[in-house]
Amino acid sequence: MTGVFFFIEQQNMNIIDSIKHTFKQGNALSRLIIINLAIFTTLKLVVIFLTLFNNSGEYIVSFLAVPAYVPLLLHRVWTPITYMFLHEGFMHILFNMLNLFWFGKLFTLYFSEKQLVGLYLLGGLFGAAFYIAAFNIFPHYAPLLHQSLLLGASASIMAIIVATAVRSPNMEMQLLFLGNIKLKYIATAIVLLSFFSITSDNGGGQLAHLGGALAGYLFVVSLQQGADLTKGINWLLDAVYDLFRPRKLKIKPNKTRKTGPMSDAEYNANKARKMAQIDHILDKIKTSGYESLNADEKKQLFDQGKKN
């Protein structure tokens, strides 16, 4: 039985190590997917654990989702970022990650991985802005204003879809049961579907889709005119990364040390010092054995042996 548990634990460690390796060595697309999956899994585990103690953990998700009510939003200013990495259920994250993978691969045929990350964030921010503005402007959403929350990566993915379609409108993508469809038709159909659904039960999500679509369109048009809308976001990400990146130790040269040849007296003193260190090492071997030497002492002994 112990062997079974050890095998399971070993397999779990292999999976975790594999995920860590993929995150470190993988591309930006795989990292975005891993982050989404990791956050989803972690939150689900926390909610299950709290539920076992009769404490509903759903408030954690609501604490990270974007509220439409502005006074509440001002107390949760981080949510326009965190919401785009949240998902409500398994099917929600499954379809979003599949779309992110498919269209993200196409996106990186024409744009850089940094631009993929930048547009993911920019599309999410545009989506949140559209959702918040519409819910506070149009009376249709007034009954839902105080309790409405937005979560999901759909706006970010919509930005990637539209940007790819604008850049390469005639590229074809094979869809199940439909065959090869040009990207411009896929993107147009998704945008229209979202627009005609803004008064549905998921009106907030559809509004966010439209915001993301606008971000994707503006990204490509601006890039064609020489301006990269993701440049500022990527500069900020690089700055944050530099703050937490381990620093390499810098060794400053000793300016007081002589760089010229040693005098005879200095040479003899240096040689006597080294021989005294070797004698000390040999005495240590006699009393405690070779294994008692530290790495530096072993290196000194080895270097001396090469000279002899």
C-alpha positions, 0 to 999 in steps of 0.5 A, a space after each residue: 500500500 505504501 508503494 502505491 502512495 509513493 507511486 501516486 506522489 511520484 506521478 504528481 511530482 512529475 506532473 508538477 515538474 512538467 508544468 513548471 518546465 513548460 511554464 519556464 521554457 514554453 512560449 507566451 501562449 502556453 504561459 497564458 493558458 497555464 496561468 488561467 488553468 492554475 488560477 481556476 484550479 486553485 480557486 476551485 480547491 479553496 472553495 471546496 475546502 471552505 464549503 466543507 466547513 460550511 463557509 461558502 467560498 464564492 465571495 472570493 471569486 466575486 472579490 476578483 470579478 469586475 463589478 459594474 457599480 462604480 463605488 464598489 469598483 473604486 474599492 476593487 481597482 484590481 478587478 479589471 485585471 484579475 477578472 480576465 483570468 477567472 472562469 465560472 465552471 469547467 466548460 467555461 474555461 475549456 472553450 475559452 482555453 481552446 479558442 485562446 490556443 487555436 487563435 493564439 497560434 494564428 496570431 503569433 504567425 503575424 505578431 510577436 509573443 509580447 504583443 500576444 500578451 499585451 493584446 490579451 491584457 488590452 482586450 480585457 481592459 477594453 472589455 471591462 470598460 465597455 461593460 462598466 460604461 454600458 451598465 452605468 449609461 443605459 437604463 436597461 441595465 439599471 436593475 442589475 447594476 448593483 449586483 452584476 459581476 464580470 469574469 472570464 477571458 472572452 474579451 481578451 480572446 475576442 481581441 486576439 480573434 479580431 486582430 488575426 482576422 483583420 491582419 489576415 482576413 482570407 486565411 481559412 480555418 477548418 470548423 467542425 461540420 462547416 469545413 474551411 471558413 475564412 477568418 473574416 467571416 468567423 470574426 464577423 459572425 462572432 461580433 454580430 452574435 455578441 452585438 445581438 445578444 447585449 440585451 440577453 441574460 449575459 448582456 454584460 459578457 457580450 458587451 465585454 466581447 465588443 470591447 475586446 473586438 474593438 481593441 483587436 481592430 484598433 491594435 492592427 490599424 494602429 500598428 499599420 500606422 506605426 503605433 503599437 498599442 501594446 507597447 506601454 503594457 509590455 513596458 510596464 510588464 517588463 518593469 514589474 518583471 525586473 523588480 522581482 528578477 534575481 540580481 547577479 552579484 557584481 564583483 568590483 575590482 580592487 583598485 588598491 591592488 597592484 597590477 604590476 609584477 611582484 618583487 622578490 620579497 613579495 614572491 617569496 612571502 606569497 610562496 611561503 604563505 601557500 606552502 604553510 596552507 598546504 602543510 596545514 591541509 596535510 596535517 589535517 589529512 593525517 589527523 582527520 582524513 581526506 574527507 574532512 577537507 572542505 572544497 576550497 582545501 581540496 582545490 588547493 591540494 589539487 592545484 599544488 599537485 599539478 604544479 609538482 
